[in-house]
Amino acid sequence: MNYQQQSLAGMNGVELIVALYDGMVRFLYRAIRAVEANDVSARRAAIKRTLDILMHLQSRLRMDIGGSSAKALAEFYAAIFALCLNGSRLASTEPLKEAIRCIRDVREAWQTIAHDPEVLRALRENQAPAMLRMPTPAAVPASQETLTSSWSA
């Protein structure tokens, strides 16, 4: 097991969500560099990775359990998805930069939750709401580079 796999295996569900948000930001910066270099292929690949993460996060939402919080996250993911598509379609860095700003804001909230003693206790006791227990380490690829999808940006 490599370092990245070991660090992912030791994370709780909330920490994994933070890691996925970090991955989206990393891929969006790649897309920005590709737009600036006029590299269409690299731009599409980076946007595809971001959209793969968004779709993974969206697929893990449980509307029946998460209620208004899950609905708000679904709307957030849809907005980020649209920003990514527009940035790719227009070869524009502005929508991508806006997506990064939004992702960072929500990431900070997840980061705060990840260090909340009550949340950590609930996670240890497997009593946390389903939205905080997923994704499980098995559901997250060892490397975000390996995320796959049939989507093409």
Biotite code that builds the C-alpha atoms (Angstrom):
import biotite.structure as struc

atoms = struc.array([
    struc.Atom([0.000, 0.000, 0.000], chain_id="A", res_id=1, res_name="MET", atom_name="CA", element="C"),
    struc.Atom([1.459, 3.382, -0.998], chain_id="A", res_id=2, res_name="ASN", atom_name="CA", element="C"),
    struc.Atom([1.435, 6.544, 1.125], chain_id="A", res_id=3, res_name="TYR", atom_name="CA", element="C"),
    struc.Atom([-1.675, 7.998, -0.515], chain_id="A", res_id=4, res_name="GLN", atom_name="CA", element="C"),
    struc.Atom([-3.626, 4.762, -0.019], chain_id="A", res_id=5, res_name="GLN", atom_name="CA", element="C"),
    struc.Atom([-2.528, 4.598, 3.629], chain_id="A", res_id=6, res_name="GLN", atom_name="CA", element="C"),
    struc.Atom([-3.556, 8.180, 4.301], chain_id="A", res_id=7, res_name="SER", atom_name="CA", element="C"),
    struc.Atom([-6.953, 7.647, 2.643], chain_id="A", res_id=8, res_name="LEU", atom_name="CA", element="C"),
    struc.Atom([-7.503, 4.416, 4.582], chain_id="A", res_id=9, res_name="ALA", atom_name="CA", element="C"),
    struc.Atom([-7.020, 6.306, 7.859], chain_id="A", res_id=10, res_name="GLY", atom_name="CA", element="C"),
    struc.Atom([-9.594, 8.995, 7.065], chain_id="A", res_id=11, res_name="MET", atom_name="CA", element="C"),
    struc.Atom([-13.176, 9.162, 8.215], chain_id="A", res_id=12, res_name="ASN", atom_name="CA", element="C"),
    struc.Atom([-15.983, 9.963, 5.782], chain_id="A", res_id=13, res_name="GLY", atom_name="CA", element="C"),
    struc.Atom([-15.837, 13.704, 6.346], chain_id="A", res_id=14, res_name="VAL", atom_name="CA", element="C"),
    struc.Atom([-12.058, 13.813, 5.833], chain_id="A", res_id=15, res_name="GLU", atom_name="CA", element="C"),
    struc.Atom([-12.521, 11.881, 2.584], chain_id="A", res_id=16, res_name="LEU", atom_name="CA", element="C"),
    struc.Atom([-15.014, 14.477, 1.392], chain_id="A", res_id=17, res_name="ILE", atom_name="CA", element="C"),
    struc.Atom([-12.454, 17.211, 2.161], chain_id="A", res_id=18, res_name="VAL", atom_name="CA", element="C"),
    struc.Atom([-9.866, 15.239, 0.157], chain_id="A", res_id=19, res_name="ALA", atom_name="CA", element="C"),
    struc.Atom([-12.268, 15.014, -2.794], chain_id="A", res_id=20, res_name="LEU", atom_name="CA", element="C"),
    struc.Atom([-12.853, 18.772, -2.632], chain_id="A", res_id=21, res_name="TYR", atom_name="CA", element="C"),
    struc.Atom([-9.070, 19.248, -2.648], chain_id="A", res_id=22, res_name="ASP", atom_name="CA", element="C"),
    struc.Atom([-8.910, 17.037, -5.728], chain_id="A", res_id=23, res_name="GLY", atom_name="CA", element="C"),
    struc.Atom([-11.509, 19.154, -7.518], chain_id="A", res_id=24, res_name="MET", atom_name="CA", element="C"),
    struc.Atom([-9.525, 22.306, -6.770], chain_id="A", res_id=25, res_name="VAL", atom_name="CA", element="C"),
    struc.Atom([-6.315, 20.665, -7.987], chain_id="A", res_id=26, res_name="ARG", atom_name="CA", element="C"),
    struc.Atom([-7.946, 19.576, -11.273], chain_id="A", res_id=27, res_name="PHE", atom_name="CA", element="C"),
    struc.Atom([-9.527, 22.994, -11.780], chain_id="A", res_id=28, res_name="LEU", atom_name="CA", element="C"),
    struc.Atom([-6.117, 24.625, -11.456], chain_id="A", res_id=29, res_name="TYR", atom_name="CA", element="C"),
    struc.Atom([-4.865, 22.197, -14.108], chain_id="A", res_id=30, res_name="ARG", atom_name="CA", element="C"),
    struc.Atom([-7.775, 23.233, -16.321], chain_id="A", res_id=31, res_name="ALA", atom_name="CA", element="C"),
    struc.Atom([-6.919, 26.907, -15.828], chain_id="A", res_id=32, res_name="ILE", atom_name="CA", element="C"),
    struc.Atom([-3.297, 26.283, -16.801], chain_id="A", res_id=33, res_name="ARG", atom_name="CA", element="C"),
    struc.Atom([-4.509, 24.353, -19.855], chain_id="A", res_id=34, res_name="ALA", atom_name="CA", element="C"),
    struc.Atom([-6.829, 27.206, -20.893], chain_id="A", res_id=35, res_name="VAL", atom_name="CA", element="C"),
    struc.Atom([-3.956, 29.659, -20.545], chain_id="A", res_id=36, res_name="GLU", atom_name="CA", element="C"),
    struc.Atom([-1.717, 27.369, -22.630], chain_id="A", res_id=37, res_name="ALA", atom_name="CA", element="C"),
    struc.Atom([-4.502, 26.804, -25.180], chain_id="A", res_id=38, res_name="ASN", atom_name="CA", element="C"),
    struc.Atom([-4.202, 23.048, -24.556], chain_id="A", res_id=39, res_name="ASP", atom_name="CA", element="C"),
    struc.Atom([-7.684, 21.736, -25.365], chain_id="A", res_id=40, res_name="VAL", atom_name="CA", element="C"),
    struc.Atom([-6.876, 18.127, -24.537], chain_id="A", res_id=41, res_name="SER", atom_name="CA", element="C"),
    struc.Atom([-5.432, 18.919, -21.102], chain_id="A", res_id=42, res_name="ALA", atom_name="CA", element="C"),
    struc.Atom([-8.346, 21.274, -20.369], chain_id="A", res_id=43, res_name="ARG", atom_name="CA", element="C"),
    struc.Atom([-10.882, 18.573, -21.171], chain_id="A", res_id=44, res_name="ARG", atom_name="CA", element="C"),
    struc.Atom([-9.013, 15.956, -19.150], chain_id="A", res_id=45, res_name="ALA", atom_name="CA", element="C"),
    struc.Atom([-8.828, 18.211, -16.093], chain_id="A", res_id=46, res_name="ALA", atom_name="CA", element="C"),
    struc.Atom([-12.493, 19.206, -16.354], chain_id="A", res_id=47, res_name="ILE", atom_name="CA", element="C"),
    struc.Atom([-13.452, 15.547, -16.767], chain_id="A", res_id=48, res_name="LYS", atom_name="CA", element="C"),
    struc.Atom([-11.648, 14.663, -13.536], chain_id="A", res_id=49, res_name="ARG", atom_name="CA", element="C"),
    struc.Atom([-13.441, 17.452, -11.704], chain_id="A", res_id=50, res_name="THR", atom_name="CA", element="C"),
    struc.Atom([-16.811, 16.340, -13.072], chain_id="A", res_id=51, res_name="LEU", atom_name="CA", element="C"),
    struc.Atom([-16.045, 12.731, -12.121], chain_id="A", res_id=52, res_name="ASP", atom_name="CA", element="C"),
    struc.Atom([-15.526, 13.817, -8.509], chain_id="A", res_id=53, res_name="ILE", atom_name="CA", element="C"),
    struc.Atom([-18.691, 15.922, -8.573], chain_id="A", res_id=54, res_name="LEU", atom_name="CA", element="C"),
    struc.Atom([-20.712, 13.001, -9.915], chain_id="A", res_id=55, res_name="MET", atom_name="CA", element="C"),
    struc.Atom([-19.261, 10.720, -7.249], chain_id="A", res_id=56, res_name="HIS", atom_name="CA", element="C"),
    struc.Atom([-20.179, 13.161, -4.492], chain_id="A", res_id=57, res_name="LEU", atom_name="CA", element="C"),
    struc.Atom([-23.642, 13.699, -5.979], chain_id="A", res_id=58, res_name="GLN", atom_name="CA", element="C"),
    struc.Atom([-24.249, 9.952, -6.220], chain_id="A", res_id=59, res_name="SER", atom_name="CA", element="C"),
    struc.Atom([-23.468, 9.515, -2.511], chain_id="A", res_id=60, res_name="ARG", atom_name="CA", element="C"),
    struc.Atom([-26.089, 12.016, -1.340], chain_id="A", res_id=61, res_name="LEU", atom_name="CA", element="C"),
    struc.Atom([-29.054, 10.475, 0.439], chain_id="A", res_id=62, res_name="ARG", atom_name="CA", element="C"),
    struc.Atom([-32.007, 12.788, -0.022], chain_id="A", res_id=63, res_name="MET", atom_name="CA", element="C"),
    struc.Atom([-34.175, 10.519, 2.137], chain_id="A", res_id=64, res_name="ASP", atom_name="CA", element="C"),
    struc.Atom([-31.810, 10.957, 5.091], chain_id="A", res_id=65, res_name="ILE", atom_name="CA", element="C"),
    struc.Atom([-30.008, 14.250, 4.418], chain_id="A", res_id=66, res_name="GLY", atom_name="CA", element="C"),
    struc.Atom([-33.108, 16.365, 3.890], chain_id="A", res_id=67, res_name="GLY", atom_name="CA", element="C"),
    struc.Atom([-32.493, 20.036, 3.208], chain_id="A", res_id=68, res_name="SER", atom_name="CA", element="C"),
    struc.Atom([-28.723, 19.676, 3.699], chain_id="A", res_id=69, res_name="SER", atom_name="CA", element="C"),
    struc.Atom([-28.518, 17.009, 1.007], chain_id="A", res_id=70, res_name="ALA", atom_name="CA", element="C"),
    struc.Atom([-30.719, 19.123, -1.266], chain_id="A", res_id=71, res_name="LYS", atom_name="CA", element="C"),
    struc.Atom([-28.470, 22.148, -0.735], chain_id="A", res_id=72, res_name="ALA", atom_name="CA", element="C"),
    struc.Atom([-25.386, 20.070, -1.538], chain_id="A", res_id=73, res_name="LEU", atom_name="CA", element="C"),
    struc.Atom([-27.060, 18.682, -4.681], chain_id="A", res_id=74, res_name="ALA", atom_name="CA", element="C"),
    struc.Atom([-27.761, 22.251, -5.819], chain_id="A", res_id=75, res_name="GLU", atom_name="CA", element="C"),
    struc.Atom([-24.193, 23.269, -4.982], chain_id="A", res_id=76, res_name="PHE", atom_name="CA", element="C"),
    struc.Atom([-22.776, 20.356, -7.001], chain_id="A", res_id=77, res_name="TYR", atom_name="CA", element="C"),
    struc.Atom([-25.060, 21.246, -9.934], chain_id="A", res_id=78, res_name="ALA", atom_name="CA", element="C"),
    struc.Atom([-23.842, 24.859, -9.834], chain_id="A", res_id=79, res_name="ALA", atom_name="CA", element="C"),
    struc.Atom([-20.186, 23.785, -9.774], chain_id="A", res_id=80, res_name="ILE", atom_name="CA", element="C"),
    struc.Atom([-20.883, 21.345, -12.604], chain_id="A", res_id=81, res_name="PHE", atom_name="CA", element="C"),
    struc.Atom([-22.351, 24.204, -14.682], chain_id="A", res_id=82, res_name="ALA", atom_name="CA", element="C"),
    struc.Atom([-19.381, 26.471, -13.944], chain_id="A", res_id=83, res_name="LEU", atom_name="CA", element="C"),
    struc.Atom([-16.987, 23.726, -15.042], chain_id="A", res_id=84, res_name="CYS", atom_name="CA", element="C"),
    struc.Atom([-18.903, 23.079, -18.254], chain_id="A", res_id=85, res_name="LEU", atom_name="CA", element="C"),
    struc.Atom([-19.030, 26.784, -19.070], chain_id="A", res_id=86, res_name="ASN", atom_name="CA", element="C"),
    struc.Atom([-15.346, 27.232, -18.344], chain_id="A", res_id=87, res_name="GLY", atom_name="CA", element="C"),
    struc.Atom([-14.485, 24.307, -20.587], chain_id="A", res_id=88, res_name="SER", atom_name="CA", element="C"),
    struc.Atom([-16.919, 25.227, -23.369], chain_id="A", res_id=89, res_name="ARG", atom_name="CA", element="C"),
    struc.Atom([-15.825, 28.854, -23.466], chain_id="A", res_id=90, res_name="LEU", atom_name="CA", element="C"),
    struc.Atom([-12.149, 28.086, -22.724], chain_id="A", res_id=91, res_name="ALA", atom_name="CA", element="C"),
    struc.Atom([-12.485, 30.711, -19.997], chain_id="A", res_id=92, res_name="SER", atom_name="CA", element="C"),
    struc.Atom([-10.684, 30.787, -16.666], chain_id="A", res_id=93, res_name="THR", atom_name="CA", element="C"),
    struc.Atom([-13.271, 32.984, -14.896], chain_id="A", res_id=94, res_name="GLU", atom_name="CA", element="C"),
    struc.Atom([-15.945, 30.300, -14.393], chain_id="A", res_id=95, res_name="PRO", atom_name="CA", element="C"),
    struc.Atom([-13.223, 27.894, -13.248], chain_id="A", res_id=96, res_name="LEU", atom_name="CA", element="C"),
    struc.Atom([-11.864, 30.416, -10.751], chain_id="A", res_id=97, res_name="LYS", atom_name="CA", element="C"),
    struc.Atom([-15.393, 31.016, -9.461], chain_id="A", res_id=98, res_name="GLU", atom_name="CA", element="C"),
    struc.Atom([-15.842, 27.246, -9.040], chain_id="A", res_id=99, res_name="ALA", atom_name="CA", element="C"),
    struc.Atom([-12.599, 27.109, -7.043], chain_id="A", res_id=100, res_name="ILE", atom_name="CA", element="C"),
    struc.Atom([-13.767, 29.943, -4.760], chain_id="A", res_id=101, res_name="ARG", atom_name="CA", element="C"),
    struc.Atom([-17.088, 28.198, -4.128], chain_id="A", res_id=102, res_name="CYS", atom_name="CA", element="C"),
    struc.Atom([-15.494, 24.796, -3.545], chain_id="A", res_id=103, res_name="ILE", atom_name="CA", element="C"),
    struc.Atom([-13.003, 26.292, -1.091], chain_id="A", res_id=104, res_name="ARG", atom_name="CA", element="C"),
    struc.Atom([-15.798, 27.946, 0.888], chain_id="A", res_id=105, res_name="ASP", atom_name="CA", element="C"),
    struc.Atom([-17.743, 24.709, 1.258], chain_id="A", res_id=106, res_name="VAL", atom_name="CA", element="C"),
    struc.Atom([-14.524, 22.752, 1.841], chain_id="A", res_id=107, res_name="ARG", atom_name="CA", element="C"),
    struc.Atom([-13.799, 24.944, 4.857], chain_id="A", res_id=108, res_name="GLU", atom_name="CA", element="C"),
    struc.Atom([-17.184, 24.028, 6.323], chain_id="A", res_id=109, res_name="ALA", atom_name="CA", element="C"),
    struc.Atom([-16.440, 20.307, 5.812], chain_id="A", res_id=110, res_name="TRP", atom_name="CA", element="C"),
    struc.Atom([-12.987, 20.826, 7.354], chain_id="A", res_id=111, res_name="GLN", atom_name="CA", element="C"),
    struc.Atom([-14.586, 22.380, 10.435], chain_id="A", res_id=112, res_name="THR", atom_name="CA", element="C"),
    struc.Atom([-17.017, 19.461, 10.700], chain_id="A", res_id=113, res_name="ILE", atom_name="CA", element="C"),
    struc.Atom([-14.124, 16.995, 10.326], chain_id="A", res_id=114, res_name="ALA", atom_name="CA", element="C"),
    struc.Atom([-12.576, 18.330, 13.536], chain_id="A", res_id=115, res_name="HIS", atom_name="CA", element="C"),
    struc.Atom([-15.774, 18.668, 15.568], chain_id="A", res_id=116, res_name="ASP", atom_name="CA", element="C"),
    struc.Atom([-15.507, 16.379, 18.631], chain_id="A", res_id=117, res_name="PRO", atom_name="CA", element="C"),
    struc.Atom([-19.216, 15.470, 18.506], chain_id="A", res_id=118, res_name="GLU", atom_name="CA", element="C"),
    struc.Atom([-18.987, 14.480, 14.839], chain_id="A", res_id=119, res_name="VAL", atom_name="CA", element="C"),
    struc.Atom([-15.834, 12.453, 15.483], chain_id="A", res_id=120, res_name="LEU", atom_name="CA", element="C"),
    struc.Atom([-17.513, 10.645, 18.375], chain_id="A", res_id=121, res_name="ARG", atom_name="CA", element="C"),
    struc.Atom([-20.584, 9.874, 16.252], chain_id="A", res_id=122, res_name="ALA", atom_name="CA", element="C"),
    struc.Atom([-18.388, 8.611, 13.420], chain_id="A", res_id=123, res_name="LEU", atom_name="CA", element="C"),
    struc.Atom([-16.452, 6.344, 15.796], chain_id="A", res_id=124, res_name="ARG", atom_name="CA", element="C"),
    struc.Atom([-19.686, 4.979, 17.200], chain_id="A", res_id=125, res_name="GLU", atom_name="CA", element="C"),
    struc.Atom([-21.149, 4.640, 13.689], chain_id="A", res_id=126, res_name="ASN", atom_name="CA", element="C"),
    struc.Atom([-24.050, 6.879, 14.722], chain_id="A", res_id=127, res_name="GLN", atom_name="CA", element="C"),
    struc.Atom([-23.324, 9.793, 12.433], chain_id="A", res_id=128, res_name="ALA", atom_name="CA", element="C"),
    struc.Atom([-25.907, 10.737, 9.838], chain_id="A", res_id=129, res_name="PRO", atom_name="CA", element="C"),
    struc.Atom([-25.375, 8.815, 6.592], chain_id="A", res_id=130, res_name="ALA", atom_name="CA", element="C"),
    struc.Atom([-24.306, 11.991, 4.841], chain_id="A", res_id=131, res_name="MET", atom_name="CA", element="C"),
    struc.Atom([-21.271, 12.204, 7.146], chain_id="A", res_id=132, res_name="LEU", atom_name="CA", element="C"),
    struc.Atom([-20.391, 8.509, 6.946], chain_id="A", res_id=133, res_name="ARG", atom_name="CA", element="C"),
    struc.Atom([-19.880, 8.403, 3.235], chain_id="A", res_id=134, res_name="MET", atom_name="CA", element="C"),
    struc.Atom([-17.977, 7.930, 1.109], chain_id="A", res_id=135, res_name="PRO", atom_name="CA", element="C"),
    struc.Atom([-16.273, 5.009, 2.757], chain_id="A", res_id=136, res_name="THR", atom_name="CA", element="C"),
    struc.Atom([-12.575, 4.405, 2.080], chain_id="A", res_id=137, res_name="PRO", atom_name="CA", element="C"),
    struc.Atom([-13.514, 1.503, -0.211], chain_id="A", res_id=138, res_name="ALA", atom_name="CA", element="C"),
    struc.Atom([-15.701, 3.834, -2.278], chain_id="A", res_id=139, res_name="ALA", atom_name="CA", element="C"),
    struc.Atom([-12.913, 6.324, -2.928], chain_id="A", res_id=140, res_name="VAL", atom_name="CA", element="C"),
    struc.Atom([-10.278, 5.332, -5.458], chain_id="A", res_id=141, res_name="PRO", atom_name="CA", element="C"),
    struc.Atom([-6.752, 5.037, -4.058], chain_id="A", res_id=142, res_name="ALA", atom_name="CA", element="C"),
    struc.Atom([-5.750, 7.729, -6.490], chain_id="A", res_id=143, res_name="SER", atom_name="CA", element="C"),
    struc.Atom([-8.129, 10.388, -7.700], chain_id="A", res_id=144, res_name="GLN", atom_name="CA", element="C"),
    struc.Atom([-6.272, 10.109, -10.974], chain_id="A", res_id=145, res_name="GLU", atom_name="CA", element="C"),
    struc.Atom([-8.006, 6.774, -11.501], chain_id="A", res_id=146, res_name="THR", atom_name="CA", element="C"),
    struc.Atom([-11.554, 8.110, -11.422], chain_id="A", res_id=147, res_name="LEU", atom_name="CA", element="C"),
    struc.Atom([-13.345, 7.062, -14.566], chain_id="A", res_id=148, res_name="THR", atom_name="CA", element="C"),
    struc.Atom([-16.490, 8.141, -16.324], chain_id="A", res_id=149, res_name="SER", atom_name="CA", element="C"),
    struc.Atom([-17.993, 8.100, -19.756], chain_id="A", res_id=150, res_name="SER", atom_name="CA", element="C"),
    struc.Atom([-18.467, 11.860, -19.470], chain_id="A", res_id=151, res_name="TRP", atom_name="CA", element="C"),
    struc.Atom([-16.510, 14.064, -21.853], chain_id="A", res_id=152, res_name="SER", atom_name="CA", element="C"),
    struc.Atom([-16.212, 17.771, -21.144], chain_id="A", res_id=153, res_name="ALA", atom_name="CA", element="C"),
])
